[in-house]
Amino acid sequence: MNLDYDTYIFDYYGTLLDSYNDEKSVEYWDKWLEVLDSKGIKHPDTKTFIEDFFCLDKACRLQIVEELGFKYPEVDIIDVYRDLFEKYGNGELPDETLYELAYDFRVATREYIKLYPGVDAYLSKLRENGKKLYILSNAQRAYTWPEITMFDMPSKVDGVVMSSDYGCMKPETHLFNVLFNNYGIDKSGAVMIGDSANSDIQGAKDFGIDFIHLTGDNSADKFYLRELES
């Protein structure tokens, strides 16, 4: 088992969590709109809603690029939902309602969700050996925090940073800075573990920390089990 580092930073999706959501499927959007109907939320037809959603999402990202200069902008999807639902005649919905509706969408578009084999045991072993563990994810808090708590991750790691809270995604160095500054992490003893060559590995390279790329023979569904056996 690799215990060379003091701090282990994990991507979430495709690294710790094996899941798939089809957010462009008309069938799944129809399913979500049925939920909106059951809650009395006004909305247009599916095609219009999908077009409006992705158009506003794109516009918000372009605005972030212009205002903050990030190459990899991230929106808070709650802001997108807020503007759309108000446009559709629902008034200014409270954040609690928007988060609920957002997660309804997440559930409606989900095909499956599970941890990769060996994840729990691997994290436990690292903590038993005094290591610090963090999650650094390109993710929407409205979608991802419930999926983090679903698997009790807050009790298994020392902190979580999600891109939707900071206006940018990995590989932006700024997001790594947020994590390291918020938790006082020493770069010299840290490693990034992730499945994305661009987001995770390039981000780690740009930030100047070591990395483990979960791909091919080293993919997530093999990595943790192999590490536990070593």
Secondary structure, DSSP 8 states (H G I E B T S, - for coil): -----SEEEE-SBTTTEEEEE-TT-HHHHHHHHHHHHHTT-----HHHHHHHHHHHHHHHHHHHHHHH--SSB---HHHHHHHHHIIIII-S--HHHHHHHHHHHHHHTEEEEEE-TTHHHHHHHHHHTT-EEEEEE---HHHHHHHHHHTTGGGTSSEEEEGGGTTB-TT-HHHHHHHHHHHT--GGGEEEEES-IIIIIIHHHHHT-EEEE--GGG-HHHHHHHHHH-
